[in-house]
Amino acid sequence: MTDTDRSSRSAGSTPTVAVDEVVDLVASLIRFDTSNTGELETTVGEKECAEWVASQLEAVGYETEYVESGQPRRGNVFARLKGADSSRGALLVHGHLDVVPAEPADWSVHPFSGAVEDGYLWGRGAVDMKDMVGMALAIARELKSSGTVPPRDLVFAFLADEEAGGTWGSHWLVENRPDLFEGVTEAVGEVGGFSLTVARPDGTEKRLYLVETAEKGLAWMRLTAKARAGHGSFLHEENAVTYLAEAVARLGNHTFPLVMSDSVREFLAAVSEETGIDFDPESPDIDGMLAKLGSIARIVGATFRDTANPTMLSAGYKANVIPQSATAVVDCRIVPGRKAAFEKEVDELIGPHVEREWITNLDSYETTFDGTLVDAMNDAILAFDDNGRTVPYMLSGGTDAKAFAKLGIRCFGFAPLKLPPELDFAALFHGVDERVPTDSLVFGTKVFAHFLMHS
């Protein structure tokens, strides 16, 4: 049988082995505690998990490359599956192995147990994003072991440090090992492809599968106020703590202007078309209308405007000493095209006594919702859900796509999951009792395999 025969045969078939093992693979991934605190001293690292992933790939015949990205134990794994058409650009399938920390006492089950209960797989990383990592791993294993040849090269990347901005993961790799991405023109990663069930005017329901085509900029800003130190009992007109507190309050209470990107407008147009509700971007009650979508409104609503949320404060060392300086950290998320206007607005708000600097400064990203890859996503959804429809949306957070975009790679978020309408999916990201329906993992594996074989 030729490579073309294998590709043709498998393109329309269900990946039975991948479906059978995907839940176990995701559970095994969750049992690796890859908590990323954001501090090198307290982050264990992804090494053991990355080595396990490599072993799963090597067991079916892949040649893998393990890379520690600038810091000990920050493990990344790469594998390439050759495609039928070497003249086409390769597709990057990427997922991160690290997770945010979890406090076991707060959970119904242990966050690193990978327990299966009540139709759900529980644990830290179940939706962010060891679910997609497990689906990609299961499909990669089946494609290789069955000798299936995809239409073009597939590059599988399992990465470190995404939860702290990717400094020691994707960004380090792009800057130091661009050879790993040779020939890659498009990429798919996390926070897209999940379903949102909406009510239609005729009383039926429609499932919209949200494909991430844009991300807000991610910028963590440090504010510093300086003034004369002094005794706490004196009259003191210049006080660094006061300067900082006033600036932080102004910034935290400020509402930035409404700015609609193309991705957001297309999303609202699609929702309006399916629901019959006029989600007019110019309406003064757009936030109220969006609330009708349920919990997903928290993600989508945050893409309408820039945000600047104070998250950390530090000042002083003794109760009766007015300190010479005070600092704050602000989490800023910036709509594409708004960076210069945002900085100007921030400077006006914080005033002359406070200086700012970027701790992390990652650009926004946006691509169009068109092309053969988008068609392949929609076809894959429809192959397993004839009541589905793919629509674009903007992510209020950030992913490793920000790094890959530096190489000119066109990036999307597509980790397909068919979710129960009542599940508060948005609350599970970094939340307590993070979990994913096992049926959703099976569905996602089928859809993703179809997508890869038609991409």
C-alpha positions in Angstrom: 0.0 0.0 0.0 1.4 3.4 -1.0 1.6 6.5 1.3 -1.2 8.0 -0.8 -3.4 4.9 -0.2 -2.8 5.0 3.5 -3.6 8.7 3.6 -6.8 8.3 1.6 -7.9 5.3 3.7 -7.3 6.9 7.0 -8.8 10.3 6.1 -12.3 9.1 6.4 -11.9 6.6 9.2 -12.3 6.9 13.0 -9.1 6.8 15.0 -10.1 3.8 17.1 -6.8 3.3 19.0 -6.5 7.0 19.8 -10.1 7.1 21.1 -9.5 4.0 23.2 -6.5 5.5 25.0 -7.1 9.3 25.1 -8.7 9.3 28.6 -5.9 7.2 30.1 -3.3 9.4 28.4 -4.8 12.7 29.8 -5.2 11.1 33.2 -1.5 10.1 33.2 -0.5 13.6 32.1 -2.5 15.1 35.0 -0.7 12.9 37.5 2.6 14.7 36.7 2.6 17.8 39.0 3.9 20.4 36.6 2.8 23.4 38.6 4.3 26.6 37.4 4.5 29.2 40.2 6.2 31.8 37.9 9.3 31.7 40.1 12.2 29.6 39.1 13.1 28.7 42.7 9.7 27.1 43.4 8.8 25.7 40.0 9.6 22.0 39.8 9.6 21.9 36.0 8.2 19.8 33.2 11.1 17.4 32.8 9.5 14.1 34.0 6.3 14.8 32.1 8.2 15.8 28.9 10.3 12.6 29.1 7.2 10.5 29.5 5.6 12.2 26.5 8.8 11.4 24.5 8.7 7.8 25.6 5.1 7.5 24.4 6.1 8.8 21.0 9.3 6.8 20.7 7.4 3.6 21.6 5.5 3.8 18.2 8.6 4.8 16.2 9.0 8.6 16.4 12.4 10.2 16.6 12.0 12.9 19.3 14.1 15.8 20.4 14.1 16.8 24.1 15.1 20.4 24.7 15.6 22.2 28.0 14.9 25.8 27.3 17.5 27.8 29.1 16.7 26.5 32.6 17.2 23.1 34.2 14.2 20.8 34.1 12.1 23.1 31.7 11.6 20.3 29.3 10.1 20.5 25.8 9.6 17.7 23.3 9.4 17.8 19.5 8.4 15.2 16.9 7.7 15.5 13.2 5.5 13.2 11.1 6.3 13.5 7.4 3.4 14.3 5.1 2.5 13.3 1.6 3.2 16.7 0.0 6.6 18.0 1.0 6.0 21.2 -1.0 3.4 22.4 1.5 4.1 24.2 4.7 4.1 22.1 7.9 1.3 22.4 10.5 2.5 22.9 14.1 0.3 21.2 16.8 1.4 22.7 20.1 0.4 22.2 23.7 2.0 23.2 27.1 2.8 20.7 29.8 2.8 23.1 32.8 -0.2 24.1 34.9 -1.0 26.7 37.4 -0.7 25.6 41.1 -3.6 24.0 42.9 -4.4 23.7 46.6 -5.6 20.1 47.3 -7.6 21.1 50.3 -9.9 23.2 48.1 -10.8 20.4 45.7 -13.4 17.7 45.7 -10.8 15.3 44.4 -7.0 15.6 44.5 -6.0 17.9 41.7 -3.2 15.6 40.5 -5.1 12.3 40.8 -6.5 12.2 37.3 -9.6 10.6 38.7 -12.6 9.6 36.5 -15.9 10.2 38.3 -19.4 11.0 37.2 -18.5 11.1 33.6 -15.7 13.6 34.1 -11.9 13.4 34.2 -10.8 15.6 37.1 -7.5 17.4 37.8 -5.3 20.4 37.2 -4.8 20.7 33.5 -8.0 18.9 32.5 -9.0 21.9 30.3 -5.8 23.9 30.5 -4.4 22.1 28.6 -3.5 18.5 29.2 -6.8 17.6 27.4 -5.5 18.8 24.1 -2.0 17.5 24.8 -3.5 14.0 25.4 -5.6 14.2 22.2 -2.6 15.3 20.1 -0.5 12.5 21.7 -3.1 9.8 21.1 -3.5 10.8 17.5 0.2 11.2 16.8 0.7 7.7 18.2 -2.0 6.1 16.1 -0.9 7.9 12.9 2.7 6.7 13.3 1.9 3.1 14.4 -0.6 2.6 11.6 1.7 4.0 9.0 -0.8 6.7 8.1 0.6 9.6 6.1 -1.1 13.0 6.6 -1.5 15.5 3.8 1.5 17.6 4.9 4.2 17.5 7.6 2.9 17.6 11.2 5.2 19.0 13.9 4.1 18.0 17.4 5.4 20.3 20.2 4.9 19.8 23.9 6.1 22.8 25.7 7.2 24.3 29.1 6.4 27.6 30.9 3.3 28.8 29.1 1.5 29.6 32.4 4.2 32.2 33.2 4.2 33.8 29.7 6.4 31.3 27.9 9.7 33.0 28.7 11.4 29.6 29.3 9.3 27.8 26.8 7.9 29.0 23.4 9.6 32.3 23.4 13.0 30.9 24.3 12.6 28.2 21.6 11.7 30.7 18.9 14.7 32.9 19.8 17.2 30.1 20.3 16.0 27.1 18.3 14.1 28.4 15.3 15.3 25.3 13.4 12.7 23.3 15.3 10.0 25.2 13.4 11.5 24.9 9.9 8.9 24.9 7.2 6.0 25.6 9.6 3.4 28.0 8.1 0.3 27.4 10.3 -0.3 26.3 13.9 -3.1 25.1 16.2 -3.1 25.3 19.9 -5.4 25.8 22.9 -8.5 27.7 24.0 -10.6 27.2 20.9 -12.9 24.6 19.3 -15.1 24.2 22.4 -18.8 24.4 22.0 -21.2 27.1 23.1 -24.9 26.1 22.9 -27.3 28.9 22.0 -31.1 29.0 21.7 -32.6 29.7 18.3 -35.8 31.6 17.7 -37.7 28.4 16.7 -37.0 26.8 20.1 -34.2 24.6 18.9 -30.5 24.9 19.9 -27.3 25.4 17.9 -23.8 24.6 18.9 -21.2 27.2 18.0 -17.6 26.0 18.1 -15.4 29.0 19.0 -12.2 29.1 17.0 -9.6 31.4 18.4 -8.4 33.8 15.7 -7.1 36.6 18.0 -5.5 37.3 21.4 -5.3 40.4 23.4 -1.8 41.7 24.2 -0.5 40.4 27.5 1.5 43.0 29.5 2.3 43.0 33.2 3.2 46.4 34.4 5.1 47.5 37.5 4.2 50.9 39.0 6.7 52.6 41.3 6.1 55.7 43.4 9.1 57.4 45.2 9.1 60.2 47.7 10.9 61.3 50.9 11.1 58.8 53.7 10.1 59.9 57.2 8.7 59.3 60.6 5.1 58.0 60.7 4.1 60.6 63.3 5.1 63.7 61.3 3.0 65.7 58.9 4.0 64.4 55.5 2.7 65.8 52.3 4.8 63.6 50.1 4.0 60.0 50.6 5.0 57.2 48.2 2.3 54.9 49.5 -0.4 57.6 49.0 0.8 58.4 45.5 0.8 54.8 44.5 -2.6 54.0 46.1 -4.3 56.9 44.3 -2.8 55.9 41.0 -3.8 52.2 41.4 -7.3 53.2 42.4 -7.7 55.5 39.4 -6.4 52.8 37.1 -8.4 49.9 38.6 -11.6 51.9 38.5 -11.1 53.1 34.9 -13.2 51.8 32.0 -11.3 51.8 28.8 -13.2 52.7 25.6 -15.1 50.1 23.6 -13.1 48.8 20.7 -14.4 46.1 18.3 -11.9 44.0 16.4 -12.8 42.1 13.3 -12.8 38.8 15.3 -15.3 40.2 17.9 -17.6 41.7 15.2 -17.7 38.4 13.3 -18.5 36.5 16.5 -21.3 38.8 17.5 -22.7 38.7 13.9 -22.7 34.8 14.0 -24.5 34.8 17.4 -27.0 37.3 16.2 -27.7 35.2 13.1 -28.3 32.0 15.2 -30.2 33.5 18.1 -32.2 36.3 16.4 -30.9 38.7 19.1 -29.3 41.9 17.8 -25.9 41.9 19.4 -25.2 45.4 18.2 -21.6 46.4 19.0 -22.6 50.0 19.2 -25.4 49.4 21.7 -24.8 51.1 25.1 -26.1 47.8 26.7 -23.8 45.5 24.8 -22.5 44.0 28.1 -26.1 43.3 29.2 -27.0 41.6 25.9 -23.8 39.5 26.0 -24.8 38.2 29.5 -27.5 36.2 27.7 -24.8 33.9 26.5 -24.1 32.7 30.0 -20.6 32.1 31.5 -18.8 32.5 28.2 -19.6 36.2 28.5 -16.8 36.6 30.9 -14.3 35.6 28.3 -15.9 37.4 25.3 -16.9 40.5 27.2 -13.3 41.1 28.2 -12.3 41.4 24.5 -14.4 44.5 23.9 -11.9 46.8 25.6 -8.5 47.0 27.2 -8.2 46.0 30.9 -5.8 47.0 33.6 -6.3 45.0 36.8 -4.0 45.7 39.9 -2.9 42.4 41.3 0.0 43.0 43.7 1.1 45.8 46.2 4.3 46.2 48.1 5.5 49.0 50.4 7.2 49.7 53.8 9.0 47.6 56.3 7.8 49.1 59.7 4.6 50.6 61.0 6.0 53.9 62.0 8.2 54.5 59.0 6.9 56.3 55.8 8.8 54.3 53.1 10.8 55.9 50.3 9.1 53.8 47.6 6.0 51.7 46.9 5.3 49.4 44.1 2.3 47.7 42.4 1.9 45.2 39.6 -1.0 45.5 37.1 -2.2 42.9 34.7 -2.9 44.6 31.4 -4.6 43.0 28.5 -4.7 45.1 25.3 -6.9 44.9 22.2 -5.0 44.5 18.9 -4.0 47.9 17.5 -4.5 49.7 20.8 -1.0 49.6 22.4 0.0 53.2 21.9 -3.4 54.6 22.8 -3.4 52.4 25.9 0.0 53.5 27.1 -1.1 57.2 26.7 -4.3 56.6 28.7 -2.4 54.8 31.5 0.1 57.6 31.8 -2.7 60.2 32.2 -4.3 58.0 34.9 -1.3 57.3 37.0 0.0 60.9 37.1 3.4 62.5 37.5 4.5 60.9 40.7 4.4 57.3 39.5 6.7 55.6 37.0 5.8 52.5 35.0 7.8 49.7 33.4 6.8 46.5 31.6 7.7 43.2 33.4 6.2 41.2 30.6 5.2 42.7 27.3 3.7 40.3 24.7 2.0 41.7 21.6 -1.6 41.1 20.6 -2.3 38.8 17.7 -5.1 38.5 15.1 -5.7 36.6 11.9 -8.6 36.2 9.5 -11.2 33.5 9.7 -10.8 32.1 6.2 -8.6 29.7 4.2 -8.3 26.0 3.8 -7.3 25.4 7.4 -10.5 27.1 8.7 -12.5 25.0 6.1 -10.9 21.9 7.5 -11.9 22.8 11.1 -15.5 23.4 10.1 -15.6 20.2 8.0 -14.2 18.2 11.0 -16.8 19.6 13.3 -19.7 18.9 10.9 -18.4 15.3 10.4 -19.3 14.5 14.0 -21.8 17.2 14.9 -24.3 18.1 12.1 -25.7 20.8 14.4 -22.4 22.5 14.8 -20.9 25.7 13.3 -17.4 27.2 13.7 -17.2 30.9 14.5 -14.2 33.1 15.2 -13.5 34.8 18.6 -10.8 36.6 20.4 -9.2 35.2 23.6 -8.9 37.7 26.4 -5.8 35.9 27.7 -2.7 34.7 25.9 -1.1 31.5 24.6 2.1 30.3 23.1 0.8 31.5 19.7 2.3 34.9 20.6 5.7 33.4 20.3 5.1 31.5 17.0 3.6 34.6 15.4 7.1 36.1 15.5 8.1 33.5 13.0 5.3 34.5 10.6 3.3 31.4 11.5 -0.5 31.8 11.2 -2.0 30.7 14.5 -5.4 29.4 15.6 -6.9 28.0 18.8 -8.6 24.7 18.0 -8.9 22.0 20.7 -12.4 20.6 19.9 -14.7 19.7 22.8 -18.5 19.1 22.6 -19.6 20.4 26.0 -22.8 20.0 28.0 -24.8 23.3 27.8 -25.0 23.6 31.6 -21.2 23.3 32.2 -19.6 26.6 33.3 -16.6 26.0 31.1 -15.0 29.5 31.6 -14.9 28.9 35.4 -12.8 25.8 35.0 -9.7 27.6 33.6 -7.4 27.9 36.6 -10.4 27.2 38.8 -11.1 24.7 41.6 -12.4 21.3 40.5 -11.1 21.6 37.0 -12.5 18.8 34.9 -13.5 17.7 31.4 -16.2 15.3 30.3 -14.8 12.0 29.1 -17.3 12.0 26.2 -15.8 15.4 25.2 -12.3 13.9 25.0 -13.6 11.1 22.8 -15.4 13.6 20.5 -12.4 15.9 20.4 -10.1 13.1 19.4 -12.3 12.1 16.5 -12.7 15.7 15.3 -9.0 16.5 15.7 -7.9 13.4 13.8 -10.3 14.3 11.0 -9.0 17.8 10.9 -5.3 16.8 10.8 -6.0 14.4 8.0 -7.7 17.1 5.9 -5.5 20.0 6.8 
